[in-house]
């Protein structure tokens, strides 16, 4: 058994939906998928639309997979989900860096801060580390993030993009935390399904945790949001949420949200059709608090690193 993740820059999915649906039908796996919205039976759709007409991100995840969505850091175009597996929690990050954008290393640090993380996407980054003939600033920024956080690029040197003149590039990356590297297999598909980017598959030696046919559904329309806010406020005032261990800090925040929701939001049993994931959405103030804590922690770590280098 293995967890299979496919990522692909479709460059306009609607025009390629027939080929894509046929591929899904022939490969019943868990997919991490980029670009525009499309309805695929049997899959949850998570979309992040751009204000502009073109672009955007989308994930497709099979209905029975246990997962929660996590907030994205500011100024980074990405989607983050945490899936449950036999070995624990795995974080999947779907990201895109436009050719006109640069990678601000501090802004991307939080993507590399969680254990058991897989980061995929079109970075438009060139670096000899993954077989590009030359480096660019985005490629050097990605290399810095990899070195600082002990991550590994799984790409095996195959090109992932071909432009209209036939020029090949190596800009779609699969990056994993080092503890996952030996458990992963990376390969490209021969069928580009009408796009200029090659679909990429990463298989992880693990087993997904699935949900039963009957799941808990939050009755948000009958929630007491005033009580919910009060419960969160009291918890923040009376409990020390922060922990130097980012995983413990995240668990503390999750427990606060679930505790407040269990008191303030009614629930009922529901089938998988039209289900909601069993975690209420993050309050904006909670999101801001988490990211401010993470940014302060990363800043402190960078200062400590610079101080150590100064001693050497």
C-alpha positions in Angstrom: 0.0 0.0 0.0 1.1 3.6 -0.7 -0.2 7.1 -0.6 -0.1 8.5 -4.2 0.0 12.2 -4.9 -0.1 13.7 -8.4 0.6 17.3 -9.2 0.2 19.0 -12.5 0.1 22.5 -13.9 -2.7 22.1 -16.4 -2.5 25.7 -17.7 -6.3 25.8 -18.0 -8.0 22.6 -16.7 -11.4 23.1 -18.2 -10.1 22.6 -21.8 -8.4 19.4 -20.7 -11.1 18.0 -18.4 -12.0 15.0 -20.6 -8.4 13.7 -20.6 -8.1 14.4 -16.9 -11.3 12.6 -16.0 -10.3 9.6 -18.0 -7.0 9.5 -16.2 -8.8 9.6 -12.8 -11.1 6.8 -13.9 -8.1 4.6 -14.8 -6.1 5.5 -11.7 -8.1 5.4 -8.5 -5.6 7.2 -6.2 -5.4 10.2 -3.9 -4.5 13.3 -6.0 -3.0 16.7 -5.2 -4.0 18.7 -8.3 -3.4 22.2 -9.5 -5.5 24.7 -11.5 -9.2 25.5 -12.1 -12.3 24.0 -10.7 -13.7 20.8 -12.2 -16.3 18.4 -10.8 -14.9 14.9 -10.3 -17.3 12.3 -8.7 -15.8 10.7 -5.6 -13.4 13.6 -4.8 -13.5 16.6 -2.5 -12.5 19.8 -4.2 -10.5 22.5 -2.4 -10.0 25.6 -4.6 -8.1 28.8 -4.2 -9.1 31.3 -6.9 -7.2 34.3 -8.1 -8.9 37.6 -8.6 -7.4 37.6 -12.1 -9.1 35.6 -14.9 -6.2 33.1 -15.2 -4.5 31.0 -12.7 -5.5 29.6 -9.3 -4.9 26.4 -7.3 -7.1 23.3 -6.7 -6.7 20.1 -4.8 -8.7 16.9 -5.4 -8.8 14.5 -2.5 -10.8 11.2 -2.4 -14.0 11.5 -0.3 -13.0 8.9 2.4 -9.5 10.3 3.1 -9.2 11.9 6.6 -7.8 15.4 6.3 -8.1 19.0 7.5 -7.3 22.2 5.7 -4.7 24.6 7.2 -4.4 28.3 6.6 -1.8 29.6 4.1 0.9 32.1 5.1 0.5 35.6 3.8 1.9 36.5 0.4 2.4 32.9 -0.6 0.1 31.3 -3.2 -0.4 27.8 -1.8 -2.9 25.4 -0.3 -2.1 23.2 2.8 -3.9 20.1 4.0 -3.0 17.6 6.7 -3.9 14.0 6.0 -4.0 11.2 8.5 -2.0 8.0 7.8 -1.0 4.9 9.6 2.3 6.5 10.5 0.8 9.7 11.8 0.1 13.1 10.2 1.5 14.2 6.8 1.3 17.8 5.5 0.7 18.3 1.8 1.5 21.7 0.3 0.3 22.7 -3.2 2.1 25.9 -4.3 2.7 28.1 -7.4 5.3 30.8 -8.0 4.6 33.0 -11.0 7.4 33.7 -13.4 7.1 37.4 -12.4 7.4 36.7 -8.7 10.4 36.1 -6.5 10.6 33.8 -3.5 10.9 35.7 -0.2 12.6 33.1 2.0 11.2 34.3 5.3 7.6 34.2 3.9 8.1 30.5 2.8 9.8 29.3 6.0 6.5 28.2 7.7 5.9 25.8 4.8 9.0 24.0 5.8 8.4 24.1 9.6 6.2 21.0 10.0 7.5 17.4 10.1 6.4 14.9 7.5 5.8 17.5 4.8 5.5 17.1 1.1 5.6 20.3 -1.0 4.8 20.2 -4.7 4.1 22.7 -7.4 5.5 24.9 -10.2 8.1 27.1 -8.6 9.5 28.5 -11.9 12.8 27.9 -10.1 16.0 26.8 -11.9 18.9 25.2 -10.1 21.6 22.7 -11.0 20.5 20.8 -8.0 17.6 19.4 -10.0 19.3 19.3 -13.3 18.6 22.8 -14.7 21.5 24.0 -16.9 21.7 27.3 -14.8 20.4 28.9 -11.6 18.0 31.8 -11.1 17.1 33.7 -8.0 14.1 31.6 -7.3 16.2 28.4 -7.6 18.7 29.8 -5.2 16.0 30.7 -2.7 14.5 27.2 -2.9 18.0 25.7 -2.3 18.4 28.0 0.7 15.0 26.8 2.1 16.0 23.2 1.5 19.4 23.5 3.2 18.1 25.4 6.2 15.2 23.0 6.9 16.8 19.7 6.0 14.5 18.9 3.1 15.2 16.8 -0.1 14.2 17.4 -3.7 12.9 14.1 -5.2 13.2 15.1 -8.9 15.4 12.7 -10.7 16.6 15.0 -13.5 13.7 14.5 -15.9 12.3 17.7 -17.5 8.8 18.7 -16.4 8.0 21.5 -18.9 8.2 22.0 -22.6 7.5 25.3 -24.3 6.1 25.9 -27.8 9.6 25.9 -29.3 10.4 22.5 -27.7 12.7 23.9 -25.0 12.7 21.7 -21.9 12.8 23.0 -18.3 12.9 21.6 -14.8 10.6 23.9 -12.9 8.0 21.6 -11.3 9.4 20.3 -8.0 8.5 17.7 -5.3 10.2 18.6 -2.0 9.9 16.4 1.1 11.2 16.5 4.6 14.3 14.3 4.9 12.6 11.6 7.1 10.2 10.9 4.2 12.8 10.8 1.4 13.6 7.1 1.6 9.9 6.2 1.7 9.1 8.1 -1.5 9.1 7.1 -5.2 9.1 9.9 -7.8 8.2 9.6 -11.5 6.6 11.5 -14.4 3.7 10.3 -16.5 4.1 9.9 -20.3 0.7 11.4 -20.9 0.8 15.2 -20.7 -3.0 15.3 -21.3 -2.7 18.3 -23.7 -0.8 20.6 -21.4 2.8 21.8 -21.6 3.7 20.5 -18.1 4.3 16.9 -17.3 2.1 15.3 -14.6 4.3 14.1 -11.6 3.5 11.4 -9.2 5.0 10.9 -5.7 4.2 7.6 -3.9 4.8 7.4 -0.2 5.1 4.0 1.6 2.3 4.6 4.1 -1.4 3.8 4.4 -4.2 6.4 4.5 -6.6 6.6 7.3 -10.2 6.7 5.9 -13.4 7.9 7.4 -16.5 5.7 7.9 -19.5 6.1 5.7 -21.2 8.1 8.5 -19.4 11.2 9.6 -20.2 14.1 12.0 -21.5 17.2 10.4 -21.5 20.6 12.1 -24.8 22.4 12.0 -23.3 25.9 11.4 -26.7 27.5 10.8 -27.6 26.8 14.4 -24.3 27.7 16.0 -24.1 30.1 18.9 -21.2 32.2 17.5 -21.2 34.6 20.4 -20.7 31.7 22.8 -18.0 30.3 20.4 -16.1 33.5 20.5 -16.4 33.7 24.3 -15.1 30.2 24.7 -12.1 30.9 22.5 -11.4 34.2 24.3 -11.6 32.6 27.7 -9.3 29.8 26.6 -6.7 32.2 25.3 -6.8 34.3 28.5 -6.7 31.4 30.9 -4.5 29.0 29.1 -0.9 29.2 27.8 -1.4 28.2 24.2 2.1 28.9 23.0 4.8 26.3 22.9 8.3 26.3 21.4 7.4 23.0 19.8 5.3 24.1 16.7 3.4 20.8 16.7 2.3 21.2 20.3 1.4 24.8 19.7 -0.7 23.7 16.7 -2.4 21.0 18.7 -3.2 23.5 21.5 -4.9 25.8 19.0 -6.8 22.9 17.4 -8.0 21.7 20.8 -9.2 25.2 21.7 -11.2 25.4 18.5 -12.7 21.9 18.9 -13.6 22.5 22.5 -15.3 25.8 21.7 -17.1 24.2 18.8 -18.3 21.2 20.8 -19.9 23.5 23.3 -21.3 26.1 20.8 -22.1 24.2 17.5 -24.7 21.4 17.3 -23.8 18.3 15.3 -25.6 15.6 13.5 -24.7 12.4 11.6 -24.5 12.6 7.8 -23.4 10.4 5.0 -20.4 11.1 2.8 -22.4 13.0 0.2 -21.9 16.7 0.7 -19.9 16.1 3.9 -17.9 18.7 5.8 -14.6 17.9 7.4 -15.0 17.6 11.2 -13.2 20.8 12.1 -14.8 24.2 12.2 -13.1 27.0 10.4 -10.4 29.0 12.0 -11.3 32.4 13.5 -9.3 35.2 11.7 -7.9 36.3 15.0 -6.6 32.8 15.7 -5.0 32.6 12.3 -3.2 35.9 12.9 -2.0 34.8 16.3 -0.6 31.6 14.9 1.3 33.3 12.1 2.6 36.0 14.3 3.9 33.4 16.7 5.5 31.4 13.8 7.1 34.5 12.3 8.5 35.5 15.7 9.9 32.0 16.2 11.5 31.9 12.7 13.0 35.3 13.3 14.5 34.1 16.6 15.9 31.0 14.9 17.5 33.0 12.2 19.1 35.4 14.7 20.4 32.4 16.7 21.9 30.9 13.5 23.6 34.2 12.6 24.9 34.5 16.1 26.4 31.0 15.9 28.0 31.7 12.6 29.5 34.9 14.0 31.2 32.9 16.8 32.7 30.5 14.2 
